[in-house]
C-alpha cells in the first residue's frame, strides 16, 4: 500500500513510518520544514514539503493522489497558542479530508485525543485543543466519501511499547506509549472493517493486531 502521513515528523508519525516501511509499504510524510527531510528518509519515508496551514485543497490532493490510505498525525504541538490549535489541529485535518475526497482516496485514519469535544468548555490552550480536535473529528465523520477511523489515545508516554493495548469505543482514562499508538495505527490501516469507528486507546493486555480485529468485529 501507499500511505501518506500528515505531520510526518511527529513522534508518532516517525514511528509509524518505520513500521510501515518495514512491512513493505510505500510511505510519504508531509512536513513543513525541509530540514526534517533526512529524518523521514532514515525512517523509510519519502519527505514531501508542504505547509498544511497555507496549502490549497488541490495542492494537497496532488500529493495524496493514488494513495491507499491517509493518516492525519499533524498537530500544532506544545508551546502553540489557541489560534494554531484551530488552524492545524482542526483546519489542517479538514483540509486533508477535503483533499482525500478530491483525490478519491477513501481510507482516512485520524490521530485524535481522548476527550476531544467541539463543545468542550474552558478558556485555556488545552481547552482550545480539545475543541479543535473534536471539531475536526466531527468534520471527518460527516464525510460519506471517506472510510474514516478516528483513534483517540490516552495520555502519551515515551516508554518502550509492549504491543499490548485496550482498544474500544470507550476504555476509560489511561496512558499508552507512542510506540503502541504507532503499532495500532498500522493495524488500523490494514483493518478496513474499523471504518466508521471512533476508538479510544490505552495500554492493555490484547495484542494490537487482535485488538484492531476485535474492534471491527464488535460493531
C-alpha positions as CSV (number, residue, x, y, z in Angstrom):
1,X,0.0,0.0,0.0
2,X,1.0,3.6,-0.4
3,X,0.3,5.6,2.8
4,X,0.6,9.4,3.1
5,X,1.0,10.8,6.6
6,X,0.3,14.4,7.5
7,X,2.6,15.6,10.3
8,X,5.3,13.3,9.0
9,X,8.0,14.4,11.5
10,X,5.9,13.9,14.7
11,X,6.9,11.5,17.3
12,X,4.1,9.0,16.4
13,X,4.5,9.6,12.7
14,X,8.2,8.7,12.6
15,X,7.5,5.5,14.5
16,X,4.6,4.7,12.1
17,X,6.8,5.4,9.1
18,X,9.4,2.9,10.3
19,X,6.8,0.3,10.9
20,X,5.0,0.7,7.6
21,X,8.3,0.7,5.6
22,X,9.4,-2.4,7.5
23,X,6.2,-4.1,6.4
24,X,6.9,-3.3,2.8
25,X,4.6,-0.3,2.3
26,X,5.4,2.8,0.4
27,X,5.3,5.7,2.8
28,X,5.3,9.5,2.3
29,X,5.3,12.1,5.1
30,X,4.2,15.7,4.7
31,X,6.4,18.1,6.5
32,X,6.6,21.9,6.7
33,X,10.3,22.2,7.5
34,X,12.7,20.9,4.7
35,X,15.4,20.4,7.3
36,X,13.4,17.4,8.6
37,X,13.6,15.5,5.3
38,X,16.6,13.4,6.2
39,X,14.9,12.1,9.4
40,X,12.0,10.9,7.2
41,X,14.3,9.2,4.7
42,X,16.0,7.5,7.6
43,X,12.6,6.2,8.7
44,X,12.0,4.8,5.3
45,X,9.6,7.5,4.1
46,X,9.5,9.9,1.2
47,X,9.5,13.5,2.5
48,X,7.0,15.9,1.0
49,X,7.5,19.6,1.9
50,X,4.1,21.3,2.1
51,X,2.6,23.7,4.7
52,X,-0.9,22.5,5.5
53,X,-1.7,25.8,7.1
54,X,-1.4,27.6,3.7
55,X,-1.7,24.9,1.0
56,X,-4.8,24.6,-1.2
57,X,-7.0,21.6,-1.5
58,X,-5.7,21.0,-5.0
59,X,-2.1,21.1,-3.8
60,X,-2.7,18.5,-1.1
61,X,-4.9,16.4,-3.4
62,X,-1.9,16.2,-5.8
63,X,0.2,14.8,-3.0
64,X,-2.3,12.2,-1.8
65,X,-3.5,11.1,-5.3
66,X,-3.0,7.3,-5.8
67,X,-2.6,6.6,-2.1
68,X,-4.3,3.6,-0.5
69,X,-4.6,5.3,2.9
70,X,-4.0,8.5,4.7
71,X,-3.1,9.2,8.3
72,X,-3.6,12.6,9.9
73,X,-1.0,12.9,12.6
74,X,-0.2,16.6,12.5
75,X,-0.6,19.0,15.4
76,X,0.3,22.5,16.4
77,X,2.4,21.0,19.2
78,X,3.4,22.2,22.7
79,X,4.0,25.9,23.0
80,X,1.5,26.8,20.4
81,X,-1.4,29.1,21.2
82,X,-5.2,28.7,20.7
83,X,-5.1,30.1,17.2
84,X,-2.8,27.4,15.9
85,X,-4.8,24.7,17.6
86,X,-7.6,25.8,15.3
87,X,-5.6,26.2,12.1
88,X,-3.6,23.0,12.5
89,X,-5.5,20.5,14.8
90,X,-8.8,21.4,13.2
91,X,-8.2,23.2,9.9
92,X,-5.4,21.0,8.6
93,X,-7.4,17.9,9.4
94,X,-10.4,19.2,7.5
95,X,-8.1,20.3,4.5
96,X,-6.6,16.8,4.4
97,X,-10.1,15.3,4.3
98,X,-11.1,17.7,1.5
99,X,-8.0,16.6,-0.4
100,X,-8.8,12.9,0.2
101,X,-12.2,13.3,-1.3
102,X,-11.0,15.3,-4.2
103,X,-8.3,12.7,-5.0
104,X,-10.7,9.8,-4.5
105,X,-8.7,8.3,-1.5
106,X,-11.3,6.7,0.8
107,X,-9.2,5.3,3.8
108,X,-8.5,8.1,6.3
109,X,-7.2,7.5,9.8
110,X,-7.1,10.4,12.3
111,X,-4.9,10.6,15.4
112,X,-7.2,12.5,17.7
113,X,-7.2,12.8,21.5
114,X,-9.2,11.2,24.3
115,X,-11.9,13.7,25.5
116,X,-11.9,15.6,22.2
117,X,-15.2,17.5,22.0
118,X,-16.2,20.5,19.9
119,X,-18.3,21.8,22.8
120,X,-15.5,21.4,25.4
121,X,-15.8,24.3,27.9
122,X,-12.8,26.3,29.1
123,X,-10.6,29.2,28.3
124,X,-7.1,27.6,28.3
125,X,-5.0,26.5,25.4
126,X,-5.6,22.8,26.3
127,X,-9.4,23.5,26.2
128,X,-8.9,25.1,22.7
129,X,-7.0,21.9,21.7
130,X,-9.8,19.7,22.8
131,X,-12.4,21.8,20.9
132,X,-10.2,21.8,17.8
133,X,-9.7,18.1,17.8
134,X,-13.4,17.5,18.5
135,X,-14.5,19.8,15.7
136,X,-12.0,18.0,13.3
137,X,-13.4,14.6,14.3
138,X,-17.0,15.8,13.7
139,X,-16.0,17.2,10.2
140,X,-14.3,13.9,9.2
141,X,-17.2,11.8,10.5
142,X,-19.6,13.8,8.3
143,X,-17.9,12.7,5.1
144,X,-19.7,9.8,3.3
145,X,-16.8,9.7,0.8
146,X,-14.3,8.6,3.4
147,X,-13.8,5.3,5.1
148,X,-12.6,7.0,8.3
149,X,-11.4,5.7,11.6
150,X,-10.7,8.1,14.5
151,X,-8.2,7.0,17.1
152,X,-8.2,8.7,20.5
153,X,-5.2,7.7,22.6
154,X,-5.0,8.4,26.3
155,X,-2.0,10.1,27.9
156,X,1.1,9.6,25.7
157,X,4.4,8.3,27.1
158,X,7.8,7.5,25.6
159,X,8.2,4.2,27.4
160,X,9.0,1.2,25.3
161,X,6.0,-0.3,23.7
162,X,4.6,-3.7,24.6
163,X,2.3,-4.2,21.7
164,X,-0.5,-4.9,24.2
165,X,-3.4,-2.5,24.3
166,X,-7.0,-1.8,25.1
167,X,-8.9,-0.5,22.0
168,X,-12.6,0.2,22.3
169,X,-15.3,2.8,21.8
170,X,-14.8,3.6,25.5
171,X,-11.8,2.5,27.5
172,X,-11.9,4.9,30.4
173,X,-8.8,7.0,31.2
174,X,-5.3,5.7,31.0
175,X,-1.9,6.0,29.3
176,X,-0.4,4.5,26.2
177,X,3.1,4.5,24.7
178,X,3.8,6.3,21.4
179,X,5.3,3.0,20.2
180,X,2.0,1.3,20.8
181,X,-0.1,4.1,19.2
182,X,2.0,3.7,16.0
183,X,1.5,-0.1,16.0
184,X,-2.2,0.3,16.4
185,X,-2.3,2.8,13.5
186,X,-0.5,0.4,11.3
187,X,-3.0,-2.3,12.2
188,X,-6.0,0.0,11.6
189,X,-4.7,0.8,8.1
190,X,-4.9,-2.9,7.4
191,X,-8.3,-3.4,9.1
192,X,-10.9,-1.8,6.8
193,X,-13.6,-3.2,9.0
194,X,-12.8,-0.5,11.5
195,X,-14.1,2.2,9.1
196,X,-16.7,4.3,10.7
197,X,-15.5,3.8,14.3
198,X,-14.2,6.3,16.9
199,X,-11.9,4.3,19.2
200,X,-10.1,5.1,22.4
201,X,-6.7,3.5,23.1
202,X,-4.8,2.8,26.3
203,X,-2.3,0.2,27.4
204,X,-3.8,-3.2,28.0
205,X,-3.4,-6.9,27.6
206,X,-4.5,-7.6,24.0
207,X,-2.0,-7.7,21.1
208,X,-2.5,-4.7,18.8
209,X,-3.4,-6.8,15.7
210,X,-6.1,-8.7,17.6
211,X,-7.4,-5.5,19.2
212,X,-7.9,-4.0,15.8
213,X,-9.6,-7.1,14.5
214,X,-11.9,-7.3,17.6
215,X,-12.8,-3.6,17.3
216,X,-14.0,-4.1,13.8
217,X,-16.0,-7.3,14.6
218,X,-17.7,-5.8,17.7
219,X,-19.7,-3.2,15.8
